[in-house]
Amino acid sequence: MQKKILVIDDDITSLDIVSFLFEEKGFLVERCTDGFSAIEQVKKEHPDLIIVDLMMPGINGVDTVKELRSQGVSSPIIAFTAVDEPILHKEAEEAGCNTVLTKPCRSEKLVETIHRLLPDS
């Protein structure tokens, strides 16, 4: 069965790159450009895995993850951020992210992380 990944990022270029990478690997990819719409989409789509940028306008990635976890979302969440600050990474993990990856990231590492979090993918 095809696994569904939700990618949340306000940067359209990042959305395009990550979406293409996972579509090429056989995943079904949904996209959101902000945390508010992502929270609503997760309720409807129930993705198998979520990739979220931490620095977004409106509701940032950390607060998006906190809200998703408070609503009982148990899907693995990867924080994918250009900000390489240990304090932010710790906040993301405390909010409920399973792991944090820093952009730019080798595509192999991102795919490897997905397979680790979704072993049957």
trRosetta pair geometry for C-beta under 8 A, 3 or more apart (Angstrom, degrees):
i j d omega theta_ij theta_ji phi_ij phi_ji
2 26 6.6 -132 -125 158 91 83
2 27 6.8 139 -176 -140 87 34
2 28 5.0 82 139 -24 121 105
3 27 5.4 -43 78 -125 86 90
3 28 7.0 -168 93 28 35 83
3 48 4.4 -79 -163 48 92 157
3 49 6.9 30 161 6 119 105
3 118 5.7 76 -143 177 161 154
3 121 4.7 -36 -8 -115 153 108
4 27 7.2 138 -111 -178 20 87
4 28 4.6 -33 -103 77 72 107
4 29 7.7 165 -157 -86 58 23
4 30 6.5 27 -177 -8 102 107
4 45 6.5 -146 151 162 148 106
4 46 7.6 80 71 95 140 60
4 47 4.6 -124 114 -132 99 68
4 48 5.1 125 53 2 66 91
4 49 7.8 171 94 31 51 67
5 22 5.4 -66 46 169 149 161
5 27 5.0 22 1 161 115 139
5 28 7.2 158 21 80 67 52
5 29 5.3 -21 69 -110 95 70
5 30 7.2 -172 92 29 45 72
5 47 6.0 75 -138 -170 16 123
5 48 6.7 -50 -71 60 55 88
5 49 5.0 -21 -113 72 81 95
5 50 7.4 162 -163 -91 63 26
5 51 6.5 23 177 -4 109 104
5 114 7.3 -31 -94 -133 138 128
6 29 7.9 142 -97 -162 25 56
6 30 4.7 -24 -106 73 73 105
6 31 7.5 171 -158 -83 60 21
6 32 6.6 16 -179 1 102 108
6 38 6.6 126 156 -148 129 95
6 41 6.4 150 -135 114 136 122
6 42 6.5 -102 9 -85 173 80
6 45 6.6 126 -74 91 120 139
6 47 3.9 -128 -16 -38 102 163
6 49 7.5 -171 27 94 69 48
6 50 4.8 -15 66 -114 101 76
6 51 7.2 -174 92 29 52 65
7 15 5.8 145 117 -134 124 72
7 18 5.1 154 -132 105 149 129
7 19 5.9 -126 29 -69 151 81
7 22 7.7 176 -49 21 125 143
7 29 6.2 5 -4 -168 113 105
7 30 7.3 171 21 84 67 51
7 31 5.3 -19 66 -110 94 70
7 32 7.4 177 89 30 49 67
7 51 4.8 -10 -114 65 70 109
8 31 7.9 153 -85 -163 38 49
8 32 4.7 -13 -110 71 79 103
8 33 7.7 -177 -157 -86 60 8
8 34 7.5 -56 -165 90 98 7
8 35 6.6 71 178 -90 139 54
8 38 4.3 10 -104 -93 131 148
8 50 6.9 11 -3 -175 111 98
8 51 6.9 -180 26 91 69 56
8 52 4.4 0 61 -116 116 74
8 53 6.3 -132 107 19 72 77
8 56 7.5 -61 148 -49 96 159
8 61 7.1 147 102 -111 119 91
8 64 6.7 -161 134 149 161 163
9 14 4.6 -100 149 95 155 121
9 15 4.9 -167 66 -64 110 83
9 18 7.2 111 1 24 146 141
9 33 7.0 -38 86 -125 43 51
9 51 7.8 -20 -39 116 106 95
9 52 7.6 172 -63 -155 68 36
9 53 4.1 94 -113 -21 78 128
9 56 7.3 -152 -146 -84 35 118
9 80 7.4 -49 -79 81 120 112
10 33 5.3 78 -116 -179 51 78
10 34 6.2 51 -87 -80 95 68
10 53 6.5 -114 13 71 74 146
10 56 4.4 144 -22 -132 121 92
10 57 6.3 100 -110 18 164 84
11 14 4.1 61 90 12 111 113
11 15 6.7 174 92 -14 57 84
11 53 6.9 130 16 -90 98 165
12 15 5.3 -53 -148 37 36 117
12 16 6.2 38 154 -22 68 103
12 33 7.2 -10 -78 -109 75 119
13 16 5.7 -53 -149 34 30 112
13 17 6.4 27 155 -17 65 107
14 17 5.8 -56 -144 37 31 109
14 18 6.1 20 163 -9 67 111
14 53 6.9 79 111 -74 154 131
14 80 7.9 163 178 119 127 121
14 103 7.1 -40 -121 -116 124 156
15 18 6.4 -63 -142 44 23 102
15 19 5.8 23 161 -19 63 116
15 31 5.2 77 -167 -149 119 127
15 33 7.0 -46 -61 -90 152 79
16 19 5.9 -60 -141 39 23 111
16 20 6.2 23 161 -19 62 110
17 20 6.0 -58 -149 35 24 109
17 21 6.4 27 154 -22 62 108
18 21 5.6 -52 -149 32 32 116
18 22 6.6 16 160 -6 65 108
18 29 7.8 166 121 -148 79 142
18 51 6.4 -143 175 100 147 154
18 80 7.3 97 -98 122 148 167
18 110 7.5 -118 -128 174 91 156
19 22 6.4 -69 -151 44 27 99
19 23 6.0 26 157 -19 67 112
19 29 4.6 155 -142 130 79 153
19 31 5.9 -26 -82 -72 133 121
20 23 5.8 -57 -140 39 28 110
20 24 6.2 33 158 -22 63 107
21 24 6.0 -62 -159 33 24 113
21 25 6.8 12 149 -10 61 111
21 107 5.4 -150 -136 -143 134 117
21 110 6.9 34 134 92 153 136
21 111 7.2 -128 161 -65 112 100
22 25 5.4 -56 -146 41 40 109
22 27 4.2 -42 166 54 99 128
22 29 5.1 118 87 -72 119 123
22 111 7.9 175 -94 -100 70 83
22 114 7.4 157 -111 -96 110 168
23 26 7.8 89 -177 -42 30 10
23 27 6.5 -90 -83 66 33 72
23 28 7.9 48 -107 -118 74 24
23 29 5.4 -80 -60 6 88 124
25 111 6.2 176 -91 -126 157 117
25 114 7.9 104 109 82 158 151
27 114 7.8 -72 -62 176 150 150
27 121 7.3 9 -87 -166 102 124
30 41 6.4 176 148 167 137 133
30 45 5.6 8 -45 -169 170 168
30 47 6.3 -126 35 -83 124 121
32 35 7.9 106 129 -86 129 17
32 37 4.8 -175 -151 97 113 102
32 38 4.0 166 92 -77 161 81
32 41 5.5 -153 -68 15 129 150
33 37 7.0 29 48 49 65 136
34 37 5.3 81 65 18 87 99
34 38 6.8 -149 97 -11 42 95
34 56 6.0 164 -128 161 60 132
34 57 7.1 -50 -118 73 109 75
34 58 5.2 32 -163 47 123 147
34 59 7.1 96 170 44 89 84
35 38 5.3 -59 -144 36 33 117
35 39 6.4 38 159 -26 68 99
35 52 7.7 55 -100 -151 87 121
35 56 5.9 150 -28 84 97 139
35 58 6.2 -166 38 100 98 108
35 59 3.6 -108 76 87 138 104
35 60 6.8 26 -35 72 147 8
35 61 6.8 -162 -82 -90 117 37
35 63 6.7 58 173 86 165 90
35 64 3.5 -128 -139 -83 115 118
35 67 7.6 105 167 36 113 135
36 39 6.0 -50 -155 26 29 110
36 40 7.0 22 151 -9 60 105
36 58 6.0 -78 -15 153 111 140
36 59 5.7 122 -50 16 77 125
37 40 5.7 -56 -154 41 39 111
37 41 6.0 40 150 -23 71 109
38 41 5.5 -56 -141 39 32 111
38 42 6.2 38 157 -26 66 102
38 50 7.7 97 -178 -151 120 123
38 52 7.2 97 178 -108 166 107
38 64 5.9 27 76 -160 132 131
38 68 8.0 -50 125 -68 102 121
39 42 6.0 -49 -149 28 27 112
39 43 7.1 32 150 -20 58 102
39 59 8.0 -1 -23 83 126 156
39 64 6.5 -139 -57 -148 96 81
39 67 5.6 -31 -108 115 132 131
39 68 6.4 -140 -114 -73 79 79
39 71 7.6 120 -160 -2 98 153
40 43 5.8 -54 -160 28 35 114
40 44 6.8 19 151 -8 67 108
41 44 5.8 -64 -151 43 37 105
41 45 5.4 0 167 7 76 121
42 45 6.5 -66 -119 53 23 90
42 46 7.1 77 -179 -85 57 32
42 47 6.4 -70 -121 14 74 97
42 50 7.0 -7 -100 -87 119 134
42 68 6.0 -2 90 -123 173 110
42 71 8.0 120 101 83 125 140
42 73 5.8 -12 161 -105 138 143
42 75 7.7 -140 -149 25 112 137
43 46 7.9 -6 176 -58 14 69
43 71 7.6 -67 -83 156 95 150
46 75 7.7 162 -175 -52 57 129
47 50 5.7 114 83 -70 133 76
47 75 5.8 72 90 -146 76 168
48 75 6.1 159 168 -135 20 113
48 76 7.9 5 145 33 63 90
48 118 5.9 61 144 -111 120 133
48 121 7.6 144 126 -82 147 119
49 75 5.7 -167 -96 174 28 107
49 76 5.0 -16 -122 68 87 95
49 77 7.6 169 -168 -86 63 34
49 78 7.1 25 173 -4 106 102
49 114 6.4 124 120 -140 171 86
49 117 6.1 103 -116 110 127 125
49 118 5.6 -84 -48 -47 130 124
50 68 7.3 -77 32 -167 172 170
50 73 7.8 27 -14 155 144 136
50 75 5.5 96 -11 107 97 124
50 76 7.3 -174 31 95 70 49
50 77 4.6 -16 71 -111 104 79
50 78 7.2 -176 94 27 53 66
51 77 7.7 164 -87 -161 26 57
51 78 4.8 -16 -112 67 73 104
51 80 5.2 15 -178 -6 100 129
52 61 4.4 146 142 -144 109 107
52 64 5.9 -165 -154 88 147 134
52 65 6.3 -169 58 -61 160 98
52 77 6.2 -5 7 -170 115 105
52 78 7.3 159 23 82 66 52
52 79 5.9 -37 74 -110 86 57
52 80 6.9 148 69 25 31 80
52 97 7.6 -123 51 -100 112 112
53 56 5.6 107 92 -51 107 103
53 61 5.4 -146 100 -65 41 132
53 79 7.9 83 -138 -164 14 65
53 80 6.0 -51 -85 78 57 79
53 81 6.0 118 -155 -95 59 68
54 60 6.2 23 171 169 57 101
54 61 3.7 -102 -114 48 39 134
54 62 6.0 41 -148 -37 94 81
54 79 5.4 36 -58 -165 105 112
54 81 4.1 -9 18 -90 111 133
54 83 6.3 -90 73 38 126 119
54 88 6.2 107 144 171 158 117
54 92 5.9 -72 -99 -84 128 124
55 60 6.4 -20 -118 -141 31 106
55 61 6.9 -31 -16 1 28 110
55 81 6.4 101 -2 -143 91 105
55 82 7.1 -66 30 45 129 92
55 83 5.9 107 -34 -21 127 126
56 59 7.2 3 89 83 109 48
56 60 5.5 153 48 -126 73 48
56 61 6.0 104 7 -43 106 78
56 64 7.7 25 47 -26 133 135
59 63 4.9 -117 -171 92 89 122
59 64 5.5 118 127 -64 110 82
59 67 7.5 -5 176 -6 146 142
60 63 5.3 88 56 17 73 101
60 64 6.9 -127 104 -9 36 93
61 64 5.3 -53 -143 34 33 116
61 65 6.3 33 158 -19 67 103
61 79 6.1 115 143 -131 138 95
61 81 7.1 -141 38 -77 159 113
61 92 6.9 1 114 -113 111 106
62 65 5.9 -55 -153 35 29 109
62 66 6.5 31 149 -20 63 105
62 79 8.0 22 -78 -112 66 134
62 88 7.7 -120 -57 -161 129 76
62 91 5.2 -16 -123 135 143 110
62 92 5.6 -105 -98 -90 88 62
62 95 4.8 -173 -162 -50 73 158
63 66 5.4 -47 -145 34 37 116
63 67 6.4 37 155 -19 65 103
63 95 7.7 -98 -68 -135 21 140
64 67 5.9 -58 -153 37 29 109
64 68 6.4 28 152 -18 65 107
65 68 5.6 -54 -146 37 33 111
65 69 6.2 29 158 -15 67 107
65 77 5.7 142 -124 142 110 162
65 79 7.3 -45 -53 -76 148 101
65 92 6.8 83 25 -153 160 68
65 95 4.2 87 93 131 118 120
65 96 4.9 -173 160 59 105 100
65 97 5.7 -43 -139 -55 160 82
66 69 6.0 -60 -148 40 27 107
66 70 6.2 27 154 -21 64 109
66 95 4.7 -80 -61 -152 80 98
66 96 6.7 151 -89 6 41 116
67 70 5.6 -55 -144 36 30 112
67 71 6.5 23 156 -14 63 108
68 71 5.9 -65 -154 40 30 106
68 73 4.1 -46 171 40 90 142
68 77 7.2 126 87 -74 147 145
68 96 7.2 -153 79 88 95 146
69 72 7.7 77 -177 -52 33 11
69 73 6.2 -83 -82 56 34 86
69 95 6.9 170 7 159 139 65
69 96 3.8 -164 -63 -72 145 167
76 98 4.6 -26 -155 -7 88 153
76 117 3.9 163 153 179 171 126
76 118 6.9 -135 29 -52 137 79
77 96 6.3 53 41 118 138 87
77 97 4.9 -98 102 -120 102 61
77 98 5.8 140 55 1 56 87
78 97 6.7 78 -135 -163 16 102
78 98 6.5 -45 -76 58 58 95
78 99 5.6 -14 -121 69 78 88
78 100 7.5 150 -169 -101 62 27
78 101 6.2 4 179 8 111 108
78 110 8.0 113 154 -146 161 80
78 113 6.2 92 -110 135 140 132
78 114 7.6 -64 -30 -80 149 69
78 117 7.1 -136 -55 -13 104 163
79 89 7.3 173 86 -129 141 62
79 92 4.1 -12 -46 -174 165 147
79 93 7.9 -98 7 -55 134 58
79 97 4.3 -18 -24 -132 103 159
79 99 7.3 -148 31 103 76 44
79 100 4.3 -17 67 -113 111 79
79 101 7.2 169 87 28 58 59
80 100 7.9 -178 -73 -159 31 53
80 101 5.2 -7 -111 68 71 98
80 103 6.3 70 166 -49 82 99
80 105 7.3 -98 -146 9 97 141
80 110 7.6 38 -113 -120 128 115
81 84 7.9 171 104 -62 95 47
81 88 7.0 -121 117 130 164 130
81 89 7.9 -153 51 -84 134 75
81 92 7.6 -145 -13 -65 139 155
81 100 6.9 -24 23 -166 109 99
81 101 7.7 145 26 82 62 51
81 102 6.3 -40 77 -117 70 57
81 103 6.4 -130 115 7 19 96
82 102 7.1 82 -132 -168 22 73
82 103 4.4 -45 -83 65 69 110
82 104 8.0 23 -113 -40 84 50
83 88 5.3 -2 115 71 125 165
83 102 7.7 -118 74 -129 32 94
84 89 8.0 12 -153 -44 42 120
84 102 4.7 40 -91 -134 94 146
85 88 4.4 72 76 11 102 108
85 89 6.8 -178 88 -10 50 87
86 89 5.4 -57 -144 39 34 113
86 90 6.1 37 157 -22 69 104
87 90 5.8 -54 -150 35 29 112
87 91 6.5 33 150 -21 63 104
88 91 5.5 -50 -149 34 34 114
88 92 6.5 37 151 -21 65 103
89 92 5.7 -52 -151 33 32 114
89 93 6.6 29 152 -16 64 105
89 100 4.4 -176 -142 83 92 166
90 93 5.8 -55 -148 38 33 109
90 94 6.2 31 154 -17 66 108
91 94 5.7 -58 -145 41 29 110
91 95 6.2 34 153 -25 64 106
92 95 5.6 -53 -149 31 30 114
92 97 4.4 -5 154 14 90 142
92 100 5.1 102 85 -86 141 121
93 96 7.9 158 -179 18 28 9
93 97 5.4 -77 -91 64 41 92
93 99 7.9 19 -98 -110 95 22
93 100 6.5 -81 -53 -26 91 114
97 100 5.9 69 120 -66 144 80
98 117 5.9 108 106 -116 156 126
99 113 6.1 -134 81 -156 151 122
99 117 7.4 -127 10 -65 120 126
101 105 5.0 20 163 -90 117 159
101 109 6.9 153 -138 126 131 113
101 110 6.4 130 149 -96 171 79
101 113 6.4 -101 -57 -37 135 170
102 105 6.4 140 79 -67 47 101
105 109 5.3 -109 172 74 100 123
105 110 5.4 108 111 -52 123 100
106 109 4.5 91 66 0 90 103
106 110 7.3 -164 93 -5 49 83
107 110 5.6 -55 -151 38 39 112
107 111 6.1 36 153 -17 71 106
108 111 5.8 -56 -145 40 30 109
108 112 6.0 35 154 -23 65 109
109 112 5.6 -52 -144 37 29 115
109 113 6.4 34 154 -22 63 105
110 113 5.7 -53 -151 33 30 113
110 114 6.7 32 150 -20 63 103
111 114 5.6 -51 -151 33 35 113
111 115 6.5 30 153 -15 66 105
112 115 5.9 -57 -149 39 31 109
112 116 6.4 33 151 -22 64 106
113 116 5.6 -53 -149 34 32 113
113 117 6.4 18 157 -9 65 109
114 117 6.1 -66 -148 44 28 101
114 118 5.9 -20 167 28 69 109
114 121 6.5 -72 142 79 95 155
115 118 6.5 -70 -124 66 26 75
115 119 7.0 64 171 -112 62 36
115 121 5.8 -133 -111 67 61 105
116 119 7.2 5 -158 -77 23 73
118 121 3.9 46 116 -22 115 125
